[in-house]
Amino acid sequence: MELEAAQYISLATFRRSGVPVATPVWAAYQGGVYYVFSAGNAGKVKRLRLSPRSRVAVCNVRGVLQGPWHEARAEIITESAQIETALAALRRKYGLAMWLADLLARLSGRMARRAYLAVRVDEADSDPSKQAETP
């Protein structure tokens, strides 16, 4: 399965020690970027503040890999136009499920504390013939 069509992708971010930490996330692809949202205080967001190094792979809801890793760079987006692009892409892909996630986040006050990420897969690593490896 291609990353663009995957329901879940595993996003691995790296600790200072270089150890990867993988998390299954929703991701919507648009214009060469995978958009992801997360709690603003989540570990992956904290790790990305230290380094944009990351990698992604197709996975299931539990994070079990279903495809090869792709090296990537991720950044926390803060511009309102980019956040709107991310939200529109996620809502288009996930429909009612994303609408419900947004509603619950608004009701609980978590919407304002969300972080939005832009993940770009390295061009040199977009070869689908690469073998999967464990994070």
N, C-alpha and C positions, 0 to 999 in steps of 0.2 A: 504494500500500500504506500502511496506517495504521502509525503508530509502534508501537502496542501489539503488533501481529502481526509486526513486522519481525524477522528473524533477527539482523540487525546494525543498529546506529544509529551515525551519525557524531556524536561528542561534540566540540564545538569549545570550547576554553577560551582565555582571552586572556592574552597576555603583557602586561607592564607598559606596553609601547609601544602596546597596543591591537590588535596583530596577532593574528588568531585562528590557533590550531593545532588542526586536526581529526584525530581518531583514531577508527577503527572499533572499536566495543565491543559486547559482549553486553549486553543490557538487558532486565530483566523488569519489567513494569508491574503494580503492585498499589496500590489505594487512592489513586490520583492521583499516584503517585510511580514513576519509573523507577529501578530499582536496578541499579547497575553495580559491578563489582569491578575492581581494578587493583593492580599492584605499588605498595606504599606509597611508593617513591621515584621513581615515574614522573613525568614532566614535568607531565602533566595534574593530578596530585595537588598538586604544588608550586604550580602556577598557581592552583588552587582555594583554597589557603591564603591567597593574596593577594587574590583576588576571586571571589565566587560567580557572576559573570557567565558565562554559557555559552549554547550553542544546540545543538539536535539536529535531525537529519534522517535519514530512512531511507537506507541505503546498502548496498553489498554488502561482502563480506569484505575487499576491497581499498580500501574507502573511497569508491568512486565513488557519488556521490549519486543516489538514485532517487526523491527527493521534495523538497519545500521545507524550508527552515530554519524552526525554531520557536525563538524566544527562550526562555531558561530560566534557572533559578538552580540551582546544584548545591552541595551541601555534603558534607563528609566526615562520615560517621556513626561514632560511637564507642561509643554505648550498646549493650550486649550484646543487649538485646531487639530493637533496630532491626537489628542485624547478623544476628540469627537470622531476622528477617522477610525481609531481603534475600536471605540464603542460601536460605531456603525458596522464595521466588519464583523465583530463578534455577534452583534444582534442579527445580522444577515445570516451568519452561519448557524447559530445555535437557537434562533427563533424564540419560541415560548420558554425554553429552559433559561435562556439569558435574560429574558424579560422578568421571569420569576426571581432569578438571582439578583437582578437590579432592584426589584421591589423589596425583597427581604433585606438587602443592603441599605436601602433608603430608610426602611422602618426601624432598623437596628442602629442606624447612625454610622454604619461602616462604609457607606458609599464615599463619603468625603475623605476617608482614610485609605482608600484604594490606591494602589500603584499600578501604572500601566507601563508595559515593557514593549520595546521594539526589538525583535530578534532578527538578525540578518545572517543567513547561512553563508559561510565563506564560499566564494565561487569555485576555488580550487578543490573544495571538498564536496561538491555537489554530485560526485560520481556515484550513482546508485549501486554500482557493482562492489562497493566496499563492504567488507564483512562487519557484522555487528560485534561489538566488544562490550564487556561489562564496565560500567562506570567506575 
